[in-house]
Amino acid sequence: MWLYPIIREETGCATYLVGSSLTGECLVFDPLWDIAPYLALASKKLARITHVVDSHFHADHVSGARLFLPGRAEAHYETHKLEDGERLRLGEVEAEVLHMPGHRPEQINLLIRDLSRGAEPWCLLTADFLMVGDIARPDLAQDGRQGAAVLFAESIPRLRALPDYVEVYPGHLAGST
């Protein structure tokens, strides 16, 4: 299994490419508009992008693979709706969907396992749920107090329940706004 972060320096946005060394399949999590870095990395790894997962309903994203959205996202185009607990399998890679509302009601994270190493989770891709030194803005798609209440009542306890050894990858790096 392999995992690469792709950073948009101007905004501090972090996105991830996760792939299987066995099957050559890979998954893009929260794609940026510029797809060249994903295509270059996939080519370097002799892989093909088979899954594109958005953590929450974004403005238009470019996708040339099967698009996966949170089950609660209201999309008006063909997509596979991901539900809490659903697992995507790419060779030895397993990505488990965790519903983490707060930033947006439909927000999901991906809990990644490398099954060639064992069944325990390895890392969590948090998208806009976590930023370096901060948590998500709860006021973009809902009343801010309501979003914050859900964030602290549901999502943060779920994050804290993960084993201490799980690596946590944020959706925004230092300096982002």
MOZINOR-V563433 format. One record per backbone hydrogen bond with DSSP energy under -0.5 kcal/mol. NH is the residue of the N-H (numbers start at 1). CO is the residue of the C=O. If there is no record, write none. Layout:
NH & CO
NH & CO
This chain:
2 & 19
4 & 17
6 & 15
8 & 13
9 & 7
11 & 8
12 & 8
13 & 8
14 & 171
15 & 6
16 & 29
17 & 4
18 & 27
19 & 2
20 & 25
24 & 20
26 & 48
27 & 18
28 & 51
29 & 16
29 & 27
30 & 28
30 & 53
35 & 33
39 & 35
40 & 36
41 & 37
42 & 38
43 & 39
44 & 40
45 & 41
46 & 43
47 & 42
48 & 24
50 & 26
50 & 48
51 & 26
52 & 66
53 & 28
54 & 68
58 & 56
66 & 50
68 & 52
69 & 80
71 & 82
73 & 70
75 & 73
80 & 67
81 & 79
82 & 69
82 & 80
85 & 97
86 & 83
88 & 95
90 & 93
93 & 90
94 & 113
95 & 88
96 & 94
96 & 111
97 & 86
98 & 109
100 & 98
100 & 107
102 & 104
107 & 104
108 & 55
109 & 98
110 & 125
111 & 96
111 & 109
112 & 110
112 & 123
113 & 94
115 & 92
115 & 113
117 & 114
118 & 114
122 & 112
123 & 112
124 & 167
125 & 110
126 & 124
126 & 169
129 & 126
130 & 127
131 & 134
132 & 172
134 & 131
136 & 129
138 & 136
141 & 103
147 & 143
148 & 144
149 & 145
150 & 146
151 & 147
152 & 148
153 & 149
154 & 150
155 & 150
156 & 151
158 & 154
159 & 155
160 & 156
161 & 157
162 & 159
166 & 163
167 & 122
169 & 124
169 & 167
170 & 168
171 & 127
171 & 130
172 & 130
173 & 12
176 & 173
